[in-house]
Amino acid sequence: MNTAPALADLFAQLDGMRRALHAGELDDVERLLDRHDHDVRAFLHADGGKTAGYDALAVLLREQLELQKRMQDAREQARVRMHATQRADRAARAYLSVVEG
């Protein structure tokens, strides 16, 4: 039988996701976020979630939203880098086609 995580566990998961995001491991963050979402739901339906104070849950939500924003920013930066690489590749190919004639 699985037991619901404690509030401290949820904060620890957020810390782990922040570390993975800082290391550029976006795939790991996605996997950890899926697990975190499952655990938050389990926590909220368990006794711990029912007795958790508003302030603690508000801090958890605020930290989740901050992490989501950081993830969106990281994805956007990756998208910009990918497009720049694609443009550079196209330019190099065009140059080679002219030079090689």
C-alpha positions as CSV (number, residue, x, y, z in Angstrom):
1,M,0.0,0.0,0.0
2,N,1.4,3.4,-1.0
3,T,1.3,6.1,1.6
4,A,0.7,9.7,0.7
5,P,3.8,12.0,0.8
6,A,4.2,14.6,3.5
7,L,4.3,18.3,2.7
8,A,8.1,18.3,3.3
9,D,8.4,15.6,0.6
10,L,6.6,17.8,-1.9
11,F,8.9,20.7,-1.2
12,A,11.9,18.3,-1.6
13,Q,10.6,17.3,-5.0
14,L,10.4,20.9,-6.0
15,D,14.0,21.3,-4.9
16,G,15.0,18.3,-7.0
17,M,13.2,19.7,-10.0
18,R,15.0,23.1,-9.6
19,R,18.3,21.3,-9.5
20,A,17.5,19.3,-12.6
21,L,16.3,22.4,-14.4
22,H,19.5,24.3,-13.4
23,A,21.5,21.4,-14.9
24,G,19.5,21.7,-18.1
25,E,17.9,18.3,-17.7
26,L,14.5,19.3,-19.1
27,D,13.4,15.7,-19.7
28,D,14.1,14.8,-16.1
29,V,12.2,17.8,-14.9
30,E,9.2,16.7,-17.0
31,R,9.3,13.2,-15.5
32,L,9.7,14.6,-11.9
33,L,6.9,17.1,-12.5
34,D,4.5,14.2,-13.5
35,R,5.5,12.4,-10.3
36,H,5.1,15.6,-8.3
37,D,1.6,16.2,-9.7
38,H,0.6,12.7,-8.7
39,D,2.0,13.1,-5.2
40,V,0.4,16.5,-4.7
41,R,-3.0,15.0,-5.5
42,A,-2.4,12.1,-3.2
43,F,-1.3,14.5,-0.4
44,L,-4.4,16.7,-0.9
45,H,-6.7,13.7,-0.6
46,A,-4.9,12.3,2.5
47,D,-5.1,13.5,6.1
48,G,-2.0,15.6,5.7
49,G,-3.6,17.6,2.9
50,K,-6.8,18.0,4.8
51,T,-5.1,19.4,7.8
52,A,-2.4,21.4,6.1
53,G,-2.7,25.1,6.7
54,Y,-3.5,27.6,4.0
55,D,-0.2,29.3,4.3
56,A,1.8,26.1,3.7
57,L,-0.3,25.2,0.7
58,A,0.0,28.8,-0.7
59,V,3.8,28.6,-0.4
60,L,3.8,25.2,-2.2
61,L,1.6,26.6,-5.0
62,R,3.7,29.7,-5.3
63,E,6.9,27.6,-5.6
64,Q,5.2,25.3,-8.2
65,L,4.2,28.3,-10.3
66,E,7.7,29.8,-10.1
67,L,9.2,26.5,-11.2
68,Q,6.7,26.3,-14.1
69,K,7.7,29.8,-15.2
70,R,11.4,28.8,-15.1
71,M,10.6,25.7,-17.2
72,Q,8.8,27.8,-19.8
73,D,11.7,30.2,-19.9
74,A,14.2,27.3,-20.3
75,R,12.0,25.8,-23.1
76,E,11.9,29.1,-24.9
77,Q,15.7,29.5,-24.7
78,A,16.1,26.0,-26.1
79,R,13.7,26.8,-28.9
80,V,15.6,30.0,-29.8
81,R,18.9,28.1,-29.8
82,M,17.4,25.4,-32.0
83,H,16.1,27.9,-34.5
84,A,19.4,29.8,-34.6
85,T,21.2,26.5,-35.2
86,Q,18.8,25.7,-38.0
87,R,19.3,29.1,-39.6
88,A,23.1,28.7,-39.4
89,D,22.8,25.2,-41.0
90,R,20.7,26.6,-43.9
91,A,23.1,29.4,-44.4
92,A,26.1,27.1,-44.4
93,R,24.4,24.8,-46.9
94,A,23.5,27.7,-49.1
95,Y,27.1,29.0,-49.0
96,L,28.4,25.5,-49.9
97,S,26.0,25.2,-52.8
98,V,27.2,28.5,-54.3
99,V,30.9,27.8,-53.6
100,E,30.7,24.2,-55.0
101,G,28.7,25.5,-57.8
